[in-house]
Amino acid sequence: MFIAMNRFKIRPGKEEEFERIWRERDTHLDQVPGFKTFTLLRGPEGEDHTLYASHTIWNSRADFEAWTKSEAFRLAHKNAGDHSGVYLGHPNFEGFESVL
């Protein structure tokens, strides 16, 4: 199992917009081999941002990496730059392989 997470710092007051973007986006994940589940997590609020993390579970790292090179990935991310005012910087990726 492989877990892929992206941490996002969201500008204060933009949390509802960020959640709406994710709720309404067409991820194309349901047709991707090896994809298991997706969760969007809301974390603590700081002075200059609210922390969020996207959390996907895959059968393997290879399945995740294949998705990042696929047409489904390009379609899911085609409008990502349209919402730059919502984000405080770029997302921070973290990948984890299951050991137990």
Buried (B, 14 or more C-beta within 10 A) or exposed (E): EBBBBBBBBBBEEBBEBBBEBBEEBEBBBEEBEBBEEBEBEEBEEEEEBBBBBBBBBBEBBEBBBBBEEBEBBEEBEEEEEEEEEBBBEEBEEEEEEEEE
